[in-house]
Structures are given as structure tokens and as C-alpha cells.
Amino acid sequence: MALDAALRRAVDGLGDVGLLLVAMDFDGTMAPFVDRPGDARALPAAAEAFAELGEAENTVTALLSGRDLDSLRAVARPGPRVLLAGSHGGQLWAPPELAADAGSLELGPAQLTLLAAAVSRLEDVSAAHPGTTLEHKPAGVVLHVRQAEPAVGAAALRKARSRLEALSGLSLSDGKNVLEASVIRADKGAGLNWLREVVDADAVLFAGDDVTDEDAFSVLRRGDVGVKVGPGKTRAPFRVDGIGDVPALLQLALGVR
């Protein structure tokens, strides 16, 4: 489907800004969902346009993902100047020349104990629900139910939440066919704010498809462009039908830069 006129006008307006930050979610936005997270790859046309935007004058690109940084690098294969915010903003990286304070993710003894407890409970849940899998992160663990039968997946998510809510200090995040437990508190809104501040961007183009992307949409400012990819309630002022429209969105942005 063609991008609607209002979205085209908003992106056209980004041609007049000084420094533009183009920040993209990865899974479900740049890359289709797949059964095994490690197999995900960006649509070729989206990857090409994104790379070209990174070379455009006064334009900086970034990926803002729920994946941990190692996983994000493995599947997205970003260029050396692409800024990264992984683990929903809990892990941050910028090229050394920016001298950005990205902090470090080091868990204390109490956090490590809490993480081990969360992993143990989700292992029990996954073992009892065929087709579900776990993804381990530096500060969390994710239950994936995409490959399970719908009823089994729904039951697994309910059981997991029930088991995890009993653990004090754990942060739970729902996503598309996932439940993530983390021992740190981070969200994509804080991640996007960090990316903006690091490069001193005058405007931001951000696109995302999932519930966790709503935190990023909520911190957009006047002159920014936020695009929801696919269906669902959203704070984003603009929407495209699905991932197939993302290359056109990026090409449109490239055309005005």
C-alpha cells in the first residue's frame, strides 16, 4: 500500500531540519518475524535504504531494539557508525568518536539471584508447554510462544506471568508472542532520548511495531515523525500497514536528505 499523504508531508518536512536521527526498531519493522530469533534478517530493500541514510548528509541512523546488543549485531549487521540501543534501552552503544556515556550493564549479587530465579521459573513453564522457547539476555530472560499452538502459547504466557509476578523487583514486559522478565528497568523511551541527546538531533524519525515501541512514541517531540508498523493501538501519529511499507518509508526519508 502507498504511504498516505499526511505521512508523506511529515517526512518531506524532515528535509528542512539540521541533523536528523533515523531510529528503527528491528524485529517486525526492519525484519519479518521468524521462528528462530537468530534467523531474522532485515528486508533487503529496507537494509539498503537504511544504510544509504547513514551516509546521507546531516543524518544519523540507529537501531532501538529489545534484543541484547550481541544478538542485535548478529542479525542486523549494522555499519560501524550506526548507534545501537539494545535490551529496550538497557544497553547502549555509540561510535567512539562521539565520546558518549553509554554506561555499562553490570549486575549485582541480588540481581543475579533474581535473574536465576526468573530463569528457573520460566524453564519450568517452557518445559510444560510444547513449542515454547527461552531467550537469555544479560539482564533478563524471554519466553517465546510463536512456535506453539495458539492455545498452548496463551496458557504459557498466563502461567509465566503468574509465576514471575511473585518475584519482587522483576520488570515484566509483554510483546508479540513474548513475555520478557528483566532485573533492570529500561524502556525504549529512555533509549530514544539517549540516542537523540548523543547526536544532538534536531528531529527524529522512529518506526516500530510492538507494544514496547509505544514508550518511544511517547517521547517524540514537535517536528518528529513516529510511524506505527502494522495494526494495534498506538501513540504514533502515523501508521503503515506492515513491514512491506518500511522500505518505501526509508526511501522517502532518503529522498529528502
Sine and cosine of phi, psi and omega as CSV:
sin_phi,cos_phi,sin_psi,cos_psi,sin_omega,cos_omega
0.00,0.00,0.64,-0.77,0.02,-1.00
-0.94,0.35,0.51,-0.86,0.06,-1.00
-0.91,0.41,0.64,-0.77,-0.07,-1.00
-0.96,0.29,0.28,-0.96,-0.14,-0.99
-0.89,0.45,-0.63,0.77,-0.02,-1.00
-0.90,0.45,-0.67,0.74,0.03,-1.00
-0.91,0.41,-0.65,0.76,0.02,-1.00
-0.88,0.48,-0.66,0.75,0.02,-1.00
-0.91,0.42,-0.66,0.75,0.00,-1.00
-0.90,0.44,-0.69,0.73,0.01,-1.00
-0.93,0.37,-0.61,0.79,0.07,-1.00
-0.83,0.56,-0.60,0.80,0.00,-1.00
-0.91,0.42,-0.36,0.93,0.02,-1.00
-0.95,0.31,-0.22,0.97,0.05,-1.00
-0.93,0.36,-0.32,0.95,-0.06,-1.00
-1.00,-0.09,-0.11,0.99,-0.07,-1.00
-0.99,0.14,0.36,-0.93,0.00,-1.00
-0.93,0.36,-0.98,0.21,0.02,-1.00
-0.93,-0.36,0.82,-0.58,-0.02,-1.00
-0.96,-0.27,0.76,-0.65,0.15,-0.99
-0.98,-0.20,0.87,-0.50,0.09,-1.00
-0.97,-0.24,0.96,-0.26,-0.05,-1.00
-0.92,-0.39,0.77,-0.64,-0.07,-1.00
-0.80,-0.61,0.67,-0.74,0.29,-0.96
-0.91,0.41,0.32,-0.95,-0.03,-1.00
-0.97,-0.24,-0.95,0.31,-0.07,-1.00
-0.92,0.38,0.80,-0.60,-0.01,-1.00
1.00,0.09,-0.09,1.00,0.00,-1.00
-0.83,-0.56,-0.87,0.49,0.11,-0.99
-1.00,0.05,-0.57,0.82,-0.11,-0.99
-0.82,-0.57,0.66,-0.75,0.09,-1.00
-0.91,0.42,0.46,-0.89,0.11,-0.99
-0.93,0.37,0.63,-0.78,0.02,-1.00
-0.74,-0.67,0.26,-0.97,-0.04,-1.00
-0.92,0.40,-0.63,0.77,-0.01,-1.00
-0.94,-0.34,0.89,-0.46,-0.07,-1.00
-0.80,0.61,-0.55,0.84,-0.03,-1.00
-0.94,0.33,-0.22,0.98,-0.01,-1.00
-1.00,-0.01,-0.09,1.00,-0.07,-1.00
-0.92,0.40,0.64,-0.77,0.09,-1.00
-0.60,-0.80,0.55,-0.83,0.04,-1.00
-0.91,0.41,0.52,-0.85,0.16,-0.99
-0.83,0.56,0.72,-0.69,-0.06,-1.00
-0.80,0.60,-0.68,0.73,-0.02,-1.00
-0.92,0.40,-0.59,0.81,0.04,-1.00
-0.93,0.35,-0.69,0.73,0.01,-1.00
-0.88,0.47,-0.65,0.76,-0.02,-1.00
-0.91,0.41,-0.73,0.69,0.00,-1.00
-0.91,0.41,-0.62,0.78,0.02,-1.00
-0.89,0.45,-0.69,0.73,0.02,-1.00
-0.90,0.44,-0.65,0.76,0.01,-1.00
-0.92,0.40,-0.59,0.81,0.06,-1.00
-0.88,0.48,-0.60,0.80,0.02,-1.00
-0.90,0.43,-0.33,0.94,0.03,-1.00
-0.99,-0.13,-0.12,0.99,-0.04,-1.00
-0.95,0.30,0.44,-0.90,-0.02,-1.00
-0.91,0.42,0.69,-0.72,0.06,-1.00
0.81,0.59,0.62,0.79,0.01,-1.00
-0.70,-0.71,0.75,-0.66,0.01,-1.00
-0.85,-0.53,0.65,-0.76,0.01,-1.00
-0.94,-0.35,0.45,-0.89,-0.01,-1.00
-0.47,-0.88,0.45,-0.89,0.14,-0.99
-0.91,-0.41,0.75,-0.67,-0.02,-1.00
-0.83,-0.55,0.96,-0.26,-0.23,-0.97
-0.71,-0.71,0.38,-0.93,0.16,-0.99
-0.98,0.22,-0.28,0.96,0.03,-1.00
-0.92,0.40,0.48,-0.88,0.16,-0.99
-0.95,0.32,0.29,-0.96,-0.15,-0.99
-0.88,0.48,-0.65,0.76,-0.01,-1.00
-0.88,0.47,-0.71,0.70,0.01,-1.00
-0.90,0.43,-0.67,0.75,-0.01,-1.00
-0.89,0.46,-0.69,0.72,0.03,-1.00
-0.89,0.46,-0.62,0.78,-0.06,-1.00
-0.91,0.42,-0.64,0.77,-0.08,-1.00
-1.00,-0.05,-0.55,0.83,-0.06,-1.00
-1.00,0.04,-0.45,0.89,-0.01,-1.00
0.76,0.65,0.83,0.56,-0.08,-1.00
-0.94,0.33,0.44,-0.90,0.09,-1.00
-0.93,0.36,0.20,-0.98,-0.11,-0.99
-0.93,0.37,-0.25,0.97,-0.02,-1.00
-0.95,-0.31,0.09,1.00,0.03,-1.00
-0.98,0.18,0.83,-0.55,0.06,-1.00
-0.96,0.28,0.50,-0.87,-0.06,-1.00
-0.76,-0.66,0.69,-0.72,0.17,-0.99
-0.77,-0.64,0.96,-0.28,-0.02,-1.00
-0.96,-0.27,0.09,-1.00,0.00,-1.00
0.78,0.63,0.69,0.73,0.01,-1.00
0.85,0.52,0.56,0.83,-0.01,-1.00
1.00,-0.07,0.00,1.00,0.02,-1.00
-0.98,0.18,-0.33,0.94,0.07,-1.00
-0.82,-0.57,0.78,-0.63,-0.12,-0.99
-0.78,-0.62,0.58,-0.82,0.04,-1.00
-0.51,-0.86,0.65,-0.76,0.10,-0.99
-0.65,-0.76,0.45,-0.89,0.03,-1.00
-0.81,0.58,0.59,-0.80,-0.07,-1.00
-0.81,0.59,-0.55,0.84,-0.05,-1.00
-0.91,0.42,-0.29,0.96,0.04,-1.00
-0.99,0.12,-0.22,0.98,0.03,-1.00
0.76,0.65,0.70,0.72,-0.05,-1.00
-1.00,0.10,0.56,-0.83,0.08,-1.00
-1.00,0.03,1.00,-0.08,-0.03,-1.00
-1.00,0.01,-0.17,0.99,-0.05,-1.00
0.92,0.38,-0.15,-0.99,0.04,-1.00
-0.60,-0.80,0.47,-0.88,-0.02,-1.00
-0.98,-0.22,0.99,-0.12,0.01,-1.00
-0.81,-0.58,0.86,-0.51,-0.04,-1.00
-1.00,0.02,0.64,-0.77,0.07,-1.00
-0.99,0.10,0.12,-0.99,-0.03,-1.00
-0.82,0.57,-0.67,0.74,-0.01,-1.00
-0.91,0.40,-0.63,0.78,0.02,-1.00
-0.92,0.39,-0.64,0.77,0.02,-1.00
-0.90,0.44,-0.64,0.77,0.04,-1.00
-0.91,0.42,-0.68,0.73,0.01,-1.00
-0.90,0.43,-0.67,0.75,0.01,-1.00
-0.89,0.46,-0.67,0.74,0.02,-1.00
-0.88,0.48,-0.63,0.78,0.02,-1.00
-0.91,0.41,-0.65,0.76,0.01,-1.00
-0.91,0.42,-0.68,0.73,0.02,-1.00
-0.87,0.48,-0.70,0.71,-0.02,-1.00
-0.87,0.50,-0.68,0.73,-0.02,-1.00
-0.93,0.36,-0.62,0.78,0.02,-1.00
-0.96,0.30,-0.50,0.87,0.10,-0.99
-0.88,0.47,-0.65,0.76,0.03,-1.00
-0.90,0.43,-0.69,0.72,0.00,-1.00
-0.89,0.45,-0.73,0.68,-0.03,-1.00
-0.89,0.46,-0.64,0.76,0.00,-1.00
-0.89,0.47,-0.48,0.88,-0.05,-1.00
-1.00,-0.02,-0.06,1.00,-0.06,-1.00
-0.75,-0.66,0.99,-0.11,-0.06,-1.00
-0.83,0.56,0.64,-0.77,0.03,-1.00
1.00,-0.04,-0.15,0.99,0.05,-1.00
-1.00,-0.04,0.48,-0.88,-0.01,-1.00
-0.67,-0.75,0.29,-0.96,0.05,-1.00
-0.91,-0.40,0.59,-0.81,0.12,-0.99
-0.87,-0.49,0.81,-0.59,-0.04,-1.00
-0.99,-0.14,0.69,-0.72,0.02,-1.00
-0.83,-0.56,0.26,-0.96,-0.02,-1.00
-0.85,0.53,-0.53,0.85,-0.03,-1.00
-0.81,-0.58,0.28,0.96,-0.05,-1.00
-0.23,-0.97,-0.08,-1.00,0.02,-1.00
-0.52,-0.85,0.61,-0.79,-0.09,-1.00
-0.84,-0.54,0.74,-0.67,0.14,-0.99
-1.00,-0.08,0.86,-0.51,0.05,-1.00
-0.97,-0.24,0.74,-0.68,0.00,-1.00
-0.84,-0.54,0.21,0.98,-0.07,-1.00
-0.85,0.53,-0.59,0.81,-0.07,-1.00
-1.00,0.04,-0.09,1.00,0.00,-1.00
-1.00,0.09,0.37,-0.93,0.16,-0.99
-0.86,0.52,0.60,-0.80,-0.09,-1.00
-0.78,0.63,-0.69,0.72,-0.01,-1.00
-0.92,0.39,-0.63,0.78,0.02,-1.00
-0.91,0.41,-0.70,0.72,0.01,-1.00
-0.88,0.47,-0.70,0.72,0.02,-1.00
-0.89,0.47,-0.66,0.75,0.02,-1.00
-0.91,0.42,-0.62,0.78,0.01,-1.00
-0.90,0.43,-0.67,0.74,0.01,-1.00
-0.90,0.44,-0.66,0.75,0.03,-1.00
-0.90,0.44,-0.72,0.70,-0.01,-1.00
-0.90,0.43,-0.66,0.75,-0.01,-1.00
-0.89,0.47,-0.72,0.70,-0.01,-1.00
-0.89,0.46,-0.67,0.74,0.01,-1.00
-0.87,0.50,-0.70,0.72,-0.02,-1.00
-0.93,0.36,-0.62,0.79,-0.09,-1.00
-0.98,0.18,-0.49,0.87,-0.02,-1.00
-0.90,0.43,-0.30,0.95,0.04,-1.00
-0.98,0.21,-0.16,0.99,-0.02,-1.00
-1.00,-0.09,0.92,-0.39,-0.02,-1.00
-0.94,0.35,0.71,-0.71,0.07,-1.00
1.00,-0.07,0.00,1.00,-0.02,-1.00
-1.00,-0.04,0.68,-0.73,0.05,-1.00
-0.98,-0.19,0.81,-0.59,-0.04,-1.00
-0.93,-0.36,0.69,-0.73,0.00,-1.00
-0.74,-0.67,0.78,-0.62,0.08,-1.00
-1.00,0.02,0.55,-0.84,0.10,-0.99
-0.57,-0.82,-0.21,-0.98,0.01,-1.00
-0.96,0.27,0.96,-0.29,0.00,-1.00
0.89,0.45,0.47,0.88,0.03,-1.00
-0.60,-0.80,0.39,-0.92,0.23,-0.97
-0.72,-0.70,0.82,-0.57,-0.04,-1.00
-0.93,-0.36,0.70,-0.71,0.10,-0.99
-0.91,-0.41,0.75,-0.66,-0.03,-1.00
-0.71,-0.70,0.54,-0.84,0.04,-1.00
-0.99,-0.10,0.06,1.00,0.15,-0.99
-0.86,-0.51,0.35,-0.94,0.03,-1.00
-0.95,-0.31,0.90,-0.43,0.01,-1.00
-0.53,-0.85,0.45,-0.89,0.08,-1.00
-0.52,-0.85,0.26,-0.97,-0.09,-1.00
-0.95,0.32,-0.33,0.94,0.09,-1.00
-0.91,0.42,-0.74,0.67,0.05,-1.00
-0.91,0.42,-0.61,0.79,0.03,-1.00
-0.89,0.46,-0.69,0.73,0.01,-1.00
-0.93,0.38,-0.62,0.78,0.06,-1.00
-0.87,0.49,-0.65,0.76,0.03,-1.00
-0.89,0.45,-0.72,0.70,0.02,-1.00
-0.86,0.51,-0.69,0.72,0.00,-1.00
-0.87,0.48,-0.72,0.70,-0.06,-1.00
-0.93,0.37,-0.61,0.79,-0.04,-1.00
-0.87,0.50,-0.65,0.76,-0.05,-1.00
-0.98,-0.20,-0.03,1.00,-0.02,-1.00
0.83,0.56,0.78,0.63,-0.06,-1.00
-0.94,0.34,0.61,-0.79,0.08,-1.00
-1.00,0.09,-0.41,0.91,0.04,-1.00
-0.40,-0.92,0.34,-0.94,-0.05,-1.00
-0.76,-0.64,0.68,-0.73,0.26,-0.97
-0.94,-0.34,0.87,-0.49,0.01,-1.00
-0.77,-0.64,0.71,-0.71,0.07,-1.00
-0.77,-0.64,0.65,-0.76,0.02,-1.00
-0.35,-0.94,0.32,-0.95,-0.12,-0.99
-0.90,-0.44,-0.30,0.95,-0.24,-0.97
-0.95,-0.30,0.13,-0.99,0.00,-1.00
-0.86,0.52,-0.62,0.78,-0.04,-1.00
-0.92,0.38,-0.35,0.94,0.03,-1.00
-0.96,0.29,-0.27,0.96,0.01,-1.00
-0.89,0.46,-0.51,0.86,0.05,-1.00
-0.90,0.44,-0.58,0.82,0.05,-1.00
-0.95,0.31,-0.67,0.74,0.04,-1.00
-0.86,0.51,-0.53,0.85,-0.08,-1.00
-0.95,0.33,-0.29,0.96,-0.01,-1.00
-0.97,-0.26,0.10,0.99,0.06,-1.00
-0.91,0.41,0.51,-0.86,-0.08,-1.00
-0.91,-0.42,0.11,-0.99,0.05,-1.00
-0.84,0.54,0.78,-0.63,-0.01,-1.00
0.99,-0.13,-0.28,0.96,0.09,-1.00
-0.98,0.20,0.27,-0.96,0.05,-1.00
-0.79,-0.62,0.88,-0.48,0.04,-1.00
-0.92,-0.39,0.74,-0.68,-0.10,-0.99
-0.79,-0.61,0.88,-0.48,0.12,-0.99
-0.99,0.15,0.77,-0.64,0.01,-1.00
-0.98,-0.17,0.93,-0.36,0.02,-1.00
1.00,-0.05,-0.12,-0.99,-0.09,-1.00
-0.98,0.19,0.15,-0.99,0.08,-1.00
0.89,-0.45,0.44,-0.90,0.04,-1.00
-0.89,0.46,0.61,-0.79,-0.08,-1.00
-0.43,-0.90,0.41,-0.91,0.15,-0.99
-1.00,0.00,-0.19,0.98,-0.06,-1.00
-0.91,0.42,0.65,-0.76,0.01,-1.00
-0.97,0.25,-0.27,0.96,-0.04,-1.00
-0.74,-0.68,0.33,-0.94,-0.05,-1.00
-0.56,-0.83,0.57,-0.82,0.24,-0.97
-0.87,-0.49,0.36,-0.93,-0.13,-0.99
-0.91,0.41,-0.57,0.82,-0.06,-1.00
-0.07,-1.00,-0.11,-0.99,-0.08,-1.00
-0.87,0.48,-0.44,0.90,0.02,-1.00
-0.90,0.43,-0.31,0.95,0.01,-1.00
-1.00,-0.01,-0.19,0.98,-0.08,-1.00
-0.90,0.43,-0.67,0.74,0.07,-1.00
-0.83,0.56,-0.66,0.75,0.01,-1.00
-0.90,0.43,-0.62,0.79,0.05,-1.00
-0.88,0.48,-0.73,0.69,-0.01,-1.00
-0.93,0.37,-0.61,0.79,0.05,-1.00
-0.90,0.43,-0.61,0.79,0.04,-1.00
-0.89,0.45,-0.70,0.71,0.04,-1.00
-0.89,0.45,-0.65,0.76,0.02,-1.00
-0.88,0.48,-0.62,0.79,-0.03,-1.00
-0.90,0.43,-0.44,0.90,-0.02,-1.00
-0.99,-0.11,-0.07,1.00,0.01,-1.00
-0.98,-0.18,0.00,0.00,0.00,0.00
